[in-house]
Amino acid sequence: MIDGQGQAYGRERGRTSRGPSKGKGRGAGRGGPRRRDRAELGLRFRRKTCRFCEEKSEALDYKDLRRLERLVSERGKILSRRLTGSCARHQRMVQQAVKRARYMALLPYIKK
């Protein structure tokens, strides 16, 4: 673009929105140590298996509070699949059972 005096500004002038670049990629030039890959450090991710699939359970009962309390955080939030290791099908069952237990006042909505 050209301003009122006929000079270019912005990207046309060779300037980016964040100033001069210090290298390639994101976070380049910050001076910190290089981030290592998990494989480089010798750590391997072990995939969690769904405990409901292992037990071959077809239904999850909302009255089974001992099982449901393990799937809810200390604040009362439903834990994600990534944390519990359950599959998508059983996570939907967990969600429905927790919501039913909350509605029936068996589980609290929030814990303070």
N, C-alpha and C positions, 0 to 999 in steps of 0.2 A: 504494500500500500504506500501511498505517497501522501505526506502531510501537506499543509498549506504552502510550504516553501519549496516544494518540488523534491524533497529528499525522501529516500526510502527509509522505512522503519520496520521493526519487528523481524519476522523470519527472512524477508527479502534482504535485509541488511546483514544477514549472517548471524543474527543473534537468536538464540532459542529462548523459551519462556523462563528457564531456570538458570540462565547464565552459562558460563563456559563449561564444557564437558571435561571430566578428569579421567576418562577411560571408557571401557566398554561395559555394557550391561548395567544392571541395577546395583546400586551400592558400591560401585567401583570408586576407588580413590578415597575411601574413608580412613584408610590406614590401619584397620583392625586386622586380626588374624584371619586367615582363609578358613572358610567353613568347610568342614570335612564331611564326606558322604558317610552314611551308616555302614556301607560295605567296607569302606576304607578303614573305619575304626574297628572292624571285626564284629559289629552288631548286626544281627539279623532279626527281622520282624517275624514273630511267630503269630500266625493268624489264630484268633480265638474261634472256637467252635460254638455253635448254638447249643446251649444246654437243654433246650426244649426238644430240639431235633435228636439229640443223643438219647433222651428219655423216651422219644417217640410219643410225646403227649399231643393229643389232638385239641384239647381245650384247656384254657387257663381260667381258673375259677377266681372271681373277684373276692370271694370269702377266704381265700388262702393268703392271709396277711403275712405270714412268715416269708413266703416267696416274693410277694409284692414289695415288701419293705426293702429287700435287697436290690430292687430295680428302681428305687426312688432315692434321690439324694437326701442329705441331712436337712436341706432347706425345703424338701417336699417336691422337688422337680423330678420328672421322669428322666431317667438316664438314657443317653443316646445309644444307638446300636454299636457305635465305635467303642464305648466303654463297657457295655454289657456283653458284647459278642454275639448277640442274638441275630437271627436272620430277619429279613424284611417281613416275612409272613408272621413270625412270632412276635416281632416288635409291635406290629399292629394289634395283635391280641393283648400284649402287655398294656399298650396304650388304652385299649377299650376297658380292660379289667381294672386298671388304676382309676380311670374316670368313673366307672361304676362304683368302685369302693369309696371314692370321695363323695359321690352323690349320696350314698347310703350312710355316710358319716363313719365309715370304718377306717378310712385314712384321712388325715388332715390335708387341706388344700395347701397350706403353708405352715412351716414350723419356724418359730422364732428363736 
